[in-house]
Amino acid sequence: MKSRRVVITGIGTINPLGKNVLEYWKNLKDGLSGVDLITRFDASKFKTNHAAEIKNYNPTDYFNRKEARKLDLFAQFALIATEEAMQDSKLNLESINKDKAGVIWGSGIGGLGTFVTELRNFINNNSVPRFSPYFIPKMISDIASGHISIKYGFRGINYTTVSACASSTHAIIDAFNYIRMNKADIFITGGSEASINEAGIGGFNAMKAISTRNDDFKTASRPFDLNRDGFVMGEGGGALIVEEYEHAIKRGAKIYAEIVGGGMSADAYHLTAPHPEGIGAFNVMKSALEEANIKEEEMDYINMHGTSTPLGDIAEMKAIKKVFGEHAYKLNISSTKSMTGHLLGAAGAVESIACLLAINKGIIPPTINHFNDDPKIDNKLNFTFNKYQEREVNYALSNTFGFGGHNASVIFKKI
């Protein structure tokens, strides 16, 4: 059976840099930091008191009070991003085959905020301890894909990918593969996360994974910098409408790019640390290139996983040099997590949107907050430090790596 082509026809996001794609792109291009002091709870007793929250977020701007009470923040972000992507795609819900329209959504943690709230209420209840009937339906990670499918009536393949920070990239790759295999014509895919709460910050603090740069929190996310000290927690969601090429052409859809390759691998090394030589990262990028059937020298831009951790940035850099050889020095590479923070399971979707916009705008978003070179980082590579660069982008690759050694890379092609 001939493999079918897959394209992106709609995008939507809500994240620390903007409540829609237009705001996100402007602030991304301008190198704005989305990091600030935490407002969702009193973080004064924690080692970290900063994060990349969505600014001035009010659920009732998007949902009525009854709806908002039934939705964890991660599901709210999923529905908001999806609605923008659906509007952008201009899909006519009355004219498509909804049996071949599906939802594959990614979330690494799901409703952690709901879990924290319900457990606190249970412990503090001095009379009969009770849980809300919405507790489980709000908390479970798969519930966002359920809400999305119900809202739009999509009756095809529906599930959630959970692979820590690689979750939404795995979702995109799965959607890509199912359309190629003629199991579906359309997918809503992407991911969302909302873990800026006591458990999220406290848990990552205990692991020494997140930055404690409270005295200079605006620049705390500093990938590849000598003084990086961990990632900054972010939140939000990103949605992509992926569609079979001929289906999109027939309805006259706007096409952002084509998905041409998806790689998946495992480090098989450590639960939370990358392989020091970046073996898993090397394998996943190599696999994506092979599936895309392109040469290394055809790649223009890599949106790196680049979390600002001491070990992770070095391992990924080594993998890129090993995969691309001398061409690595001709690439533009950047970490947009320097601006958005790390959106965990939503990172892949939000960063894929950055790749799609880079292709369509001919602009590489920067890696901000670079002050001092790390001698362990090859700074002859073009990390697009501190200011965007203009460049024609025909191929862009997005990397996401998750705890457990899960790696995923997806390649987009200009059409």
Buried (B, 14 or more C-beta within 10 A) or exposed (E): EEEBBBBBBBBBBBBBBBBBBEBBBEBBBBBBBBBBEBEBBEBEEBBBBBBBBBEEBEBEEBBEEEBBEBBBBBBBBBBBBBBBBBEBBEBEEEEBEBEBBBBBBBBBBBBBBBBBBBEEBEEEEEEEEEEBEBBBBBBBBBBBBBBBBEBBEBBBBBBBBBBBBBBBBBBBBBBBBBBBEEBBBBBBBBBBBBBBBBBBBBBBBEEEBBBBBBEEBBBBBBBBBBEBBBBBBBBBBBBBBBBBBEBBEEBEBEBBBBBBBBBBBBBEBEEBBBBEBBBBBBBBBBBBBEBBEBEBEBBBBBBBBBBBBEBBBBBBBBBBBBBBEEBBEEBBBBBBBBBBBBBBBBBBBBBBBBBBBBBBBEBBBBBBBBEEEBEEBBEEBBBBBEEBBEBEBBBBBBBBBBBBBBBBBBBBBBE
